[in-house]
Amino acid sequence: MLTSFVVVIILQKITKEIKMPGQDQRKGITLFDLQRKFPTDEEARKWVAGIRWGDKVQCPKCSSENIQTDVAHKTMDYRCRSCRKWFSVRTGTIMENSRLPILHWVYAVYIQTSSLKGMASMKLYRELGITQKTAWFLSHRIRQAYQDSLGGLEIFVGPIEADETYMGGLEKNKHNKDKLKKGRGAVGKTAIVGVKDRETKKVKARVVIDTSKLTLQGFINENVDEDAKKYTDESTSYKGLTNHSTVNHSAKEFVDGMVHTNGIESFWSMLKRSHKGTFHKMSPKHLQRYVDEFVGRHNLRPFDTEDMMKMLFAQMSGKKLTYEDLIKSNGLNSGARGS
């Protein structure tokens, strides 16, 4: 299994070869372009192998480059002459044990990266001609790959904006028996904390159990340099942060010179629009994966579509999500399977 360090090296290699054009100049890919580039599953497999290893295939078990490539095996593409293990381009990645052709994975990644607000599994299964159950599992595996997307492992140096938001259905839309007791606006919802780095425009976000001072400041201190300028609203949960300035939202103060949280609030708006318009329901159980997807899509959006796809496939290495792990209880409400 590849370590996070190795995945970072792969990403650094890819991003070094990529010129970031900026969001307004990025180059997209049409379906016709995709069909020409990947006429067969073998072409898709070679492309993914090139992203993972470049010109020299490496054993995911022992890291040897003494690899036999002309093998006669039904599912494996290579055999390591050093440790004698069989492996394929899927081995040690989020795609391991998937029965879908690599071409289906390429198309699924294309659909998810090129769709402005993401794509629900109900539409993905129609586009790919697979079952809804398979499409749902495929979607969550791709979301898992977005974890730590291009900035997730770095420390933000600021200035940064920090804020928290809440996801979940409106109480007024629920049946009477399901409604929770009235209280603060967050009743019945799941909290998310996030930071946006103004210099790089990258975002990090995490689903949290509460919005206490310990939780919110713990997330900020984990992901932001201590000396970075930090901008938040007036919540007491942020009181005590170093190099900290606030805007008083309760007093209708939203901008005070450079002190505002408009950037991270814009990200929350995008996430919630996708929640309402595309997925309709993001259960607390799986919410972190949806958040990871939108953090990743945000951080990768200045790149051309093909480069976004390359970086997402690179991030599949060293990650794993089985169907059993996906459906097993984690103590949170899972809701119906539909997105």
Secondary structure, DSSP 8 states (H G I E B T S, - for coil): ---HHHHHHHHHHHHHH-----TTT-----HHHHHHH-SSHHHHHHHHHHHHHTTS---TTT----EE-S---SS--EEETTT--EE-TTTTBTTTT--S-HHHHHHHHHHHHHSTT---HHHHHHHHT--HHHHHHHHHHHHHHTTT-SSTTS-B-S-EEEEEEEES--GGGS-GGG-----STTTT-EEEEEEEETTT--EEEEEES---HHHHHHHHHHHB-TTS-EEEES-GGGTT-TTEEEE-GGGT--EETTEE-HHHHHHHHHHHHHIIIIIS---TTTHHHHHHHHHHHHHHTTS-HHHHHHHHHHTTBT----HHHHHS--SS----S--
